Amino acid sequence: MSKLLEKLERISEGGGQPLGFGAAANRTKASPMVIVSSIPVGNAELAIIAVESGADAVLMTAEHRKKDEIFTQLRSITMDIPWGIFLDMATRKETEQLIEIGCDFVVLNPAKTPAAVLNEERIGKVLQIDPSLSDNLAKSINRLSIDAVLLSTLGRTEAHITIQDLMAYERLAAAAGKHLLAAIPPALPIDDVESLWALGVRGLVVDMTAKNPELRLSQIKEAIQKLPARKKRGNRVSATLPLFREEKEANPPEEEDDY
Protein backbone atom coordinates (compact mmCIF):
# COMPACT_ATOMS: atom_id res chain seq x y z
CA MET A 1 0.00 0.00 0.00
CA SER A 2 1.08 3.56 -0.67
CA LYS A 3 2.80 5.08 2.37
CA LEU A 4 1.10 8.41 1.69
CA LEU A 5 -2.26 6.64 1.70
CA GLU A 6 -1.38 4.92 4.99
CA LYS A 7 -0.72 8.33 6.56
CA LEU A 8 -4.04 9.68 5.31
CA GLU A 9 -5.93 6.64 6.60
CA ARG A 10 -4.36 6.91 10.07
CA ILE A 11 -5.43 10.55 10.27
CA SER A 12 -8.95 9.81 9.00
CA GLU A 13 -9.35 7.02 11.57
CA GLY A 14 -8.31 9.29 14.42
CA GLY A 15 -4.60 8.46 14.43
CA GLY A 16 -3.80 12.15 14.46
CA GLN A 17 -4.61 12.33 18.17
CA PRO A 18 -1.99 11.64 20.86
CA LEU A 19 -2.19 8.14 22.34
CA GLY A 20 -1.05 6.55 25.58
CA PHE A 21 -1.57 7.05 29.32
CA GLY A 22 1.43 9.23 30.09
CA ALA A 23 1.23 12.85 31.12
CA ALA A 24 0.10 15.16 28.34
CA ALA A 25 3.30 17.14 28.63
CA ASN A 26 5.29 14.03 27.77
CA ARG A 27 3.26 13.16 24.70
CA THR A 28 3.88 14.76 21.32
CA LYS A 29 0.79 15.84 19.42
CA ALA A 30 0.55 13.93 16.16
CA SER A 31 -0.09 16.03 13.08
CA PRO A 32 -3.76 16.11 11.96
CA MET A 33 -2.71 16.82 8.36
CA VAL A 34 0.07 15.64 6.06
CA ILE A 35 2.33 18.04 4.18
CA VAL A 36 3.32 17.19 0.62
CA SER A 37 6.07 19.41 -0.80
CA SER A 38 5.70 20.11 -4.51
CA ILE A 39 9.02 20.53 -6.34
CA PRO A 40 10.21 20.34 -9.97
CA VAL A 41 11.65 16.95 -10.88
CA GLY A 42 15.44 16.95 -10.64
CA ASN A 43 15.66 19.85 -8.17
CA ALA A 44 17.84 18.20 -5.53
CA GLU A 45 18.18 21.38 -3.46
CA LEU A 46 14.44 21.74 -2.89
CA ALA A 47 14.14 18.00 -2.24
CA ILE A 48 16.70 18.29 0.57
CA ILE A 49 14.89 21.31 2.01
CA ALA A 50 11.59 19.43 1.95
CA VAL A 51 13.01 16.43 3.81
CA GLU A 52 14.94 18.47 6.36
CA SER A 53 11.96 20.76 6.97
CA GLY A 54 9.75 17.83 7.95
CA ALA A 55 7.55 17.27 4.90
CA ASP A 56 5.63 13.98 4.95
CA ALA A 57 6.01 13.38 1.22
CA VAL A 58 7.32 15.00 -1.97
CA LEU A 59 5.42 15.51 -5.22
CA MET A 60 7.56 15.90 -8.33
CA THR A 61 6.21 18.08 -11.12
CA ALA A 62 7.41 17.72 -14.70
CA GLU A 63 5.72 20.27 -16.91
CA HIS A 64 7.07 20.68 -20.45
CA ARG A 65 9.64 17.90 -19.97
CA LYS A 66 10.28 14.89 -22.17
CA LYS A 67 9.35 11.52 -20.70
CA ASP A 68 12.78 9.91 -21.20
CA GLU A 69 14.46 12.83 -19.44
CA ILE A 70 11.96 12.65 -16.58
CA PHE A 71 12.47 8.93 -15.98
CA THR A 72 16.26 9.30 -16.13
CA GLN A 73 16.13 11.83 -13.29
CA LEU A 74 13.59 9.84 -11.30
CA ARG A 75 15.82 6.75 -11.32
CA SER A 76 18.48 8.67 -9.41
CA ILE A 77 16.15 9.57 -6.54
CA THR A 78 17.01 8.34 -3.05
CA MET A 79 14.69 9.75 -0.43
CA ASP A 80 13.71 8.80 3.13
CA ILE A 81 10.09 9.95 2.72
CA PRO A 82 7.45 8.84 0.18
CA TRP A 83 7.56 10.58 -3.18
CA GLY A 84 5.25 10.74 -6.14
CA ILE A 85 4.94 12.49 -9.46
CA PHE A 86 2.37 14.38 -11.45
CA LEU A 87 2.44 13.43 -15.12
CA ASP A 88 0.03 15.12 -17.51
CA MET A 89 -0.48 11.70 -19.11
CA ALA A 90 0.76 8.42 -17.62
CA THR A 91 0.24 5.08 -19.36
CA ARG A 92 -0.08 1.70 -17.60
CA LYS A 93 3.45 0.75 -18.70
CA GLU A 94 4.88 4.03 -17.40
CA THR A 95 3.07 3.49 -14.11
CA GLU A 96 4.70 0.08 -13.78
CA GLN A 97 8.10 1.69 -14.41
CA LEU A 98 7.38 4.23 -11.70
CA ILE A 99 6.65 1.44 -9.23
CA GLU A 100 9.95 -0.27 -10.08
CA ILE A 101 11.98 2.85 -9.28
CA GLY A 102 10.26 3.43 -5.94
CA CYS A 103 7.45 5.87 -6.73
CA ASP A 104 4.83 5.80 -3.96
CA PHE A 105 1.94 7.66 -5.60
CA VAL A 106 0.99 9.35 -8.85
CA VAL A 107 -1.25 12.37 -9.45
CA LEU A 108 -3.43 11.79 -12.49
CA ASN A 109 -5.03 14.13 -15.01
CA PRO A 110 -8.52 12.62 -15.55
CA ALA A 111 -8.87 14.02 -19.06
CA LYS A 112 -5.66 12.50 -20.43
CA THR A 113 -4.82 9.42 -18.34
CA PRO A 114 -5.79 6.03 -19.84
CA ALA A 115 -8.39 4.21 -17.73
CA ALA A 116 -6.15 1.09 -17.56
CA VAL A 117 -3.92 2.91 -15.04
CA LEU A 118 -6.68 2.51 -12.44
CA ASN A 119 -6.17 -1.27 -12.52
CA GLU A 120 -2.69 -0.92 -10.99
CA GLU A 121 -3.05 -1.50 -7.25
CA ARG A 122 0.62 -1.29 -6.23
CA ILE A 123 0.76 2.50 -6.28
CA GLY A 124 -1.30 5.29 -4.73
CA LYS A 125 -3.59 7.02 -7.22
CA VAL A 126 -4.54 10.67 -6.66
CA LEU A 127 -6.96 12.31 -9.06
CA GLN A 128 -6.60 16.03 -9.67
CA ILE A 129 -10.03 17.60 -10.02
CA ASP A 130 -11.07 21.09 -11.03
CA PRO A 131 -13.72 23.09 -9.12
CA SER A 132 -15.76 23.37 -12.33
CA LEU A 133 -16.28 19.59 -12.45
CA SER A 134 -19.98 18.73 -12.70
CA ASP A 135 -21.82 17.00 -9.86
CA ASN A 136 -22.41 13.83 -11.89
CA LEU A 137 -18.73 13.44 -12.77
CA ALA A 138 -17.67 14.20 -9.18
CA LYS A 139 -20.03 11.51 -7.86
CA SER A 140 -18.62 8.96 -10.29
CA ILE A 141 -15.18 9.27 -8.61
CA ASN A 142 -16.55 7.42 -5.59
CA ARG A 143 -16.93 4.27 -7.69
CA LEU A 144 -13.47 4.43 -9.26
CA SER A 145 -10.25 2.81 -8.01
CA ILE A 146 -8.94 6.16 -6.75
CA ASP A 147 -7.32 6.61 -3.33
CA ALA A 148 -7.54 10.40 -2.98
CA VAL A 149 -8.46 13.55 -4.82
CA LEU A 150 -6.39 16.70 -5.15
CA LEU A 151 -8.49 19.86 -5.13
CA SER A 152 -6.71 22.19 -7.52
CA THR A 153 -6.60 25.95 -7.02
CA LEU A 154 -9.76 27.77 -7.91
CA GLY A 155 -8.07 30.17 -10.32
CA ARG A 156 -9.37 33.25 -8.55
CA THR A 157 -7.40 36.45 -8.17
CA GLU A 158 -8.07 36.80 -4.43
CA ALA A 159 -5.18 35.95 -2.14
CA HIS A 160 -7.46 34.08 0.25
CA ILE A 161 -10.18 31.46 0.29
CA THR A 162 -13.67 32.95 0.14
CA ILE A 163 -16.89 31.42 1.43
CA GLN A 164 -17.89 30.77 -2.17
CA ASP A 165 -14.62 28.90 -2.70
CA LEU A 166 -15.38 26.70 0.31
CA MET A 167 -18.84 26.03 -1.09
CA ALA A 168 -17.27 24.80 -4.33
CA TYR A 169 -14.79 22.64 -2.43
CA GLU A 170 -17.52 21.20 -0.20
CA ARG A 171 -19.60 20.17 -3.23
CA LEU A 172 -16.66 18.27 -4.72
CA ALA A 173 -15.58 16.74 -1.42
CA ALA A 174 -19.06 15.43 -0.61
CA ALA A 175 -19.54 13.97 -4.08
CA ALA A 176 -16.12 12.32 -4.48
CA GLY A 177 -16.06 10.52 -1.12
CA LYS A 178 -12.26 10.10 -1.09
CA HIS A 179 -9.32 11.32 1.00
CA LEU A 180 -8.88 15.03 0.34
CA LEU A 181 -5.70 16.88 -0.58
CA ALA A 182 -5.61 20.57 -1.44
CA ALA A 183 -3.01 22.60 -3.32
CA ILE A 184 -1.63 25.55 -1.35
CA PRO A 185 -0.46 28.43 -3.60
CA PRO A 186 2.45 30.54 -2.32
CA ALA A 187 0.21 33.57 -1.71
CA LEU A 188 -2.45 31.73 0.29
CA PRO A 189 -2.61 33.03 3.90
CA ILE A 190 -1.74 30.62 6.68
CA ASP A 191 -5.14 31.29 8.29
CA ASP A 192 -6.82 29.39 5.45
CA VAL A 193 -5.25 26.12 6.62
CA GLU A 194 -7.91 25.84 9.33
CA SER A 195 -10.70 26.49 6.81
CA LEU A 196 -9.47 23.63 4.63
CA TRP A 197 -9.07 21.31 7.62
CA ALA A 198 -12.62 22.04 8.82
CA LEU A 199 -13.82 21.13 5.33
CA GLY A 200 -12.23 17.69 5.62
CA VAL A 201 -8.90 18.25 3.85
CA ARG A 202 -6.23 16.07 5.45
CA GLY A 203 -3.28 16.79 3.17
CA LEU A 204 -1.73 20.01 1.89
CA VAL A 205 0.36 20.17 -1.29
CA VAL A 206 2.75 23.09 -0.76
CA ASP A 207 4.49 24.79 -3.67
CA MET A 208 8.21 24.93 -2.82
CA THR A 209 9.27 27.11 -5.76
CA ALA A 210 8.31 30.35 -4.01
CA LYS A 211 10.72 32.45 -1.95
CA ASN A 212 11.81 31.14 1.46
CA PRO A 213 10.39 27.60 1.14
CA GLU A 214 11.76 26.62 4.57
CA LEU A 215 9.85 29.49 6.21
CA ARG A 216 6.68 28.63 4.32
CA LEU A 217 6.81 24.99 5.44
CA SER A 218 7.57 26.02 9.02
CA GLN A 219 4.57 28.38 9.09
CA ILE A 220 2.24 25.74 7.68
CA LYS A 221 3.45 23.13 10.18
CA GLU A 222 2.84 25.58 13.01
CA ALA A 223 -0.66 26.34 11.73
CA ILE A 224 -1.44 22.61 11.55
CA GLN A 225 -0.27 21.99 15.12
CA LYS A 226 -2.52 24.82 16.33
CA LEU A 227 -5.65 23.31 14.79
CA PRO A 228 -8.49 22.84 17.28
CA ALA A 229 -9.75 19.47 18.44
CA ARG A 230 -11.50 17.40 15.79
CA LYS A 231 -15.03 18.62 15.14
CA LYS A 232 -17.93 17.65 12.96
CA ARG A 233 -18.01 19.02 9.44
CA GLY A 234 -20.72 21.63 9.43
CA ASN A 235 -23.84 21.94 11.55
CA ARG A 236 -26.94 19.87 11.03
CA VAL A 237 -30.29 21.59 11.61
CA SER A 238 -33.15 19.42 12.82
CA ALA A 239 -36.77 20.37 12.30
CA THR A 240 -39.09 20.74 15.30
CA LEU A 241 -42.73 19.75 14.96
CA PRO A 242 -45.37 22.18 16.28
CA LEU A 243 -46.10 21.53 19.92
CA PHE A 244 -49.86 21.96 19.59
CA ARG A 245 -50.12 18.63 17.75
CA GLU A 246 -48.47 16.77 20.61
CA GLU A 247 -50.68 18.51 23.17
CA LYS A 248 -53.75 17.66 21.18
CA GLU A 249 -52.76 14.01 20.97
CA ALA A 250 -51.78 13.93 24.65
CA ASN A 251 -55.23 15.21 25.70
CA PRO A 252 -57.75 13.61 23.33
CA PRO A 253 -61.36 14.84 23.57
CA GLU A 254 -63.66 12.88 25.83
CA GLU A 255 -66.03 10.58 24.02
CA GLU A 256 -69.72 11.02 24.67
CA ASP A 257 -71.65 8.05 25.97
CA ASP A 258 -74.18 6.55 23.63
CA TYR A 259 -77.67 6.20 24.98
C-alpha positions in Angstrom: 0.0 0.0 0.0 1.1 3.6 -0.7 2.8 5.1 2.4 1.1 8.4 1.7 -2.3 6.6 1.7 -1.4 4.9 5.0 -0.7 8.3 6.6 -4.0 9.7 5.3 -5.9 6.6 6.6 -4.4 6.9 10.1 -5.4 10.6 10.3 -8.9 9.8 9.0 -9.3 7.0 11.6 -8.3 9.3 14.4 -4.6 8.5 14.4 -3.8 12.2 14.5 -4.6 12.3 18.2 -2.0 11.6 20.9 -2.2 8.1 22.3 -1.0 6.5 25.6 -1.6 7.0 29.3 1.4 9.2 30.1 1.2 12.9 31.1 0.1 15.2 28.3 3.3 17.1 28.6 5.3 14.0 27.8 3.3 13.2 24.7 3.9 14.8 21.3 0.8 15.8 19.4 0.6 13.9 16.2 -0.1 16.0 13.1 -3.8 16.1 12.0 -2.7 16.8 8.4 0.1 15.6 6.1 2.3 18.0 4.2 3.3 17.2 0.6 6.1 19.4 -0.8 5.7 20.1 -4.5 9.0 20.5 -6.3 10.2 20.3 -10.0 11.7 17.0 -10.9 15.4 16.9 -10.6 15.7 19.9 -8.2 17.8 18.2 -5.5 18.2 21.4 -3.5 14.4 21.7 -2.9 14.1 18.0 -2.2 16.7 18.3 0.6 14.9 21.3 2.0 11.6 19.4 2.0 13.0 16.4 3.8 14.9 18.5 6.4 12.0 20.8 7.0 9.7 17.8 8.0 7.6 17.3 4.9 5.6 14.0 5.0 6.0 13.4 1.2 7.3 15.0 -2.0 5.4 15.5 -5.2 7.6 15.9 -8.3 6.2 18.1 -11.1 7.4 17.7 -14.7 5.7 20.3 -16.9 7.1 20.7 -20.4 9.6 17.9 -20.0 10.3 14.9 -22.2 9.4 11.5 -20.7 12.8 9.9 -21.2 14.5 12.8 -19.4 12.0 12.7 -16.6 12.5 8.9 -16.0 16.3 9.3 -16.1 16.1 11.8 -13.3 13.6 9.8 -11.3 15.8 6.7 -11.3 18.5 8.7 -9.4 16.1 9.6 -6.5 17.0 8.3 -3.1 14.7 9.7 -0.4 13.7 8.8 3.1 10.1 9.9 2.7 7.5 8.8 0.2 7.6 10.6 -3.2 5.2 10.7 -6.1 4.9 12.5 -9.5 2.4 14.4 -11.5 2.4 13.4 -15.1 0.0 15.1 -17.5 -0.5 11.7 -19.1 0.8 8.4 -17.6 0.2 5.1 -19.4 -0.1 1.7 -17.6 3.4 0.8 -18.7 4.9 4.0 -17.4 3.1 3.5 -14.1 4.7 0.1 -13.8 8.1 1.7 -14.4 7.4 4.2 -11.7 6.7 1.4 -9.2 9.9 -0.3 -10.1 12.0 2.9 -9.3 10.3 3.4 -5.9 7.5 5.9 -6.7 4.8 5.8 -4.0 1.9 7.7 -5.6 1.0 9.4 -8.8 -1.2 12.4 -9.5 -3.4 11.8 -12.5 -5.0 14.1 -15.0 -8.5 12.6 -15.6 -8.9 14.0 -19.1 -5.7 12.5 -20.4 -4.8 9.4 -18.3 -5.8 6.0 -19.8 -8.4 4.2 -17.7 -6.1 1.1 -17.6 -3.9 2.9 -15.0 -6.7 2.5 -12.4 -6.2 -1.3 -12.5 -2.7 -0.9 -11.0 -3.1 -1.5 -7.2 0.6 -1.3 -6.2 0.8 2.5 -6.3 -1.3 5.3 -4.7 -3.6 7.0 -7.2 -4.5 10.7 -6.7 -7.0 12.3 -9.1 -6.6 16.0 -9.7 -10.0 17.6 -10.0 -11.1 21.1 -11.0 -13.7 23.1 -9.1 -15.8 23.4 -12.3 -16.3 19.6 -12.4 -20.0 18.7 -12.7 -21.8 17.0 -9.9 -22.4 13.8 -11.9 -18.7 13.4 -12.8 -17.7 14.2 -9.2 -20.0 11.5 -7.9 -18.6 9.0 -10.3 -15.2 9.3 -8.6 -16.5 7.4 -5.6 -16.9 4.3 -7.7 -13.5 4.4 -9.3 -10.2 2.8 -8.0 -8.9 6.2 -6.8 -7.3 6.6 -3.3 -7.5 10.4 -3.0 -8.5 13.6 -4.8 -6.4 16.7 -5.2 -8.5 19.9 -5.1 -6.7 22.2 -7.5 -6.6 26.0 -7.0 -9.8 27.8 -7.9 -8.1 30.2 -10.3 -9.4 33.3 -8.5 -7.4 36.5 -8.2 -8.1 36.8 -4.4 -5.2 35.9 -2.1 -7.5 34.1 0.3 -10.2 31.5 0.3 -13.7 32.9 0.1 -16.9 31.4 1.4 -17.9 30.8 -2.2 -14.6 28.9 -2.7 -15.4 26.7 0.3 -18.8 26.0 -1.1 -17.3 24.8 -4.3 -14.8 22.6 -2.4 -17.5 21.2 -0.2 -19.6 20.2 -3.2 -16.7 18.3 -4.7 -15.6 16.7 -1.4 -19.1 15.4 -0.6 -19.5 14.0 -4.1 -16.1 12.3 -4.5 -16.1 10.5 -1.1 -12.3 10.1 -1.1 -9.3 11.3 1.0 -8.9 15.0 0.3 -5.7 16.9 -0.6 -5.6 20.6 -1.4 -3.0 22.6 -3.3 -1.6 25.6 -1.4 -0.5 28.4 -3.6 2.5 30.5 -2.3 0.2 33.6 -1.7 -2.5 31.7 0.3 -2.6 33.0 3.9 -1.7 30.6 6.7 -5.1 31.3 8.3 -6.8 29.4 5.4 -5.3 26.1 6.6 -7.9 25.8 9.3 -10.7 26.5 6.8 -9.5 23.6 4.6 -9.1 21.3 7.6 -12.6 22.0 8.8 -13.8 21.1 5.3 -12.2 17.7 5.6 -8.9 18.3 3.8 -6.2 16.1 5.5 -3.3 16.8 3.2 -1.7 20.0 1.9 0.4 20.2 -1.3 2.7 23.1 -0.8 4.5 24.8 -3.7 8.2 24.9 -2.8 9.3 27.1 -5.8 8.3 30.4 -4.0 10.7 32.5 -2.0 11.8 31.1 1.5 10.4 27.6 1.1 11.8 26.6 4.6 9.9 29.5 6.2 6.7 28.6 4.3 6.8 25.0 5.4 7.6 26.0 9.0 4.6 28.4 9.1 2.2 25.7 7.7 3.5 23.1 10.2 2.8 25.6 13.0 -0.7 26.3 11.7 -1.4 22.6 11.6 -0.3 22.0 15.1 -2.5 24.8 16.3 -5.6 23.3 14.8 -8.5 22.8 17.3 -9.7 19.5 18.4 -11.5 17.4 15.8 -15.0 18.6 15.1 -17.9 17.7 13.0 -18.0 19.0 9.4 -20.7 21.6 9.4 -23.8 21.9 11.5 -26.9 19.9 11.0 -30.3 21.6 11.6 -33.2 19.4 12.8 -36.8 20.4 12.3 -39.1 20.7 15.3 -42.7 19.8 15.0 -45.4 22.2 16.3 -46.1 21.5 19.9 -49.9 22.0 19.6 -50.1 18.6 17.7 -48.5 16.8 20.6 -50.7 18.5 23.2 -53.8 17.7 21.2 -52.8 14.0 21.0 -51.8 13.9 24.6 -55.2 15.2 25.7 -57.8 13.6 23.3 -61.4 14.8 23.6 -63.7 12.9 25.8 -66.0 10.6 24.0 -69.7 11.0 24.7 -71.6 8.1 26.0 -74.2 6.5 23.6 -77.7 6.2 25.0 
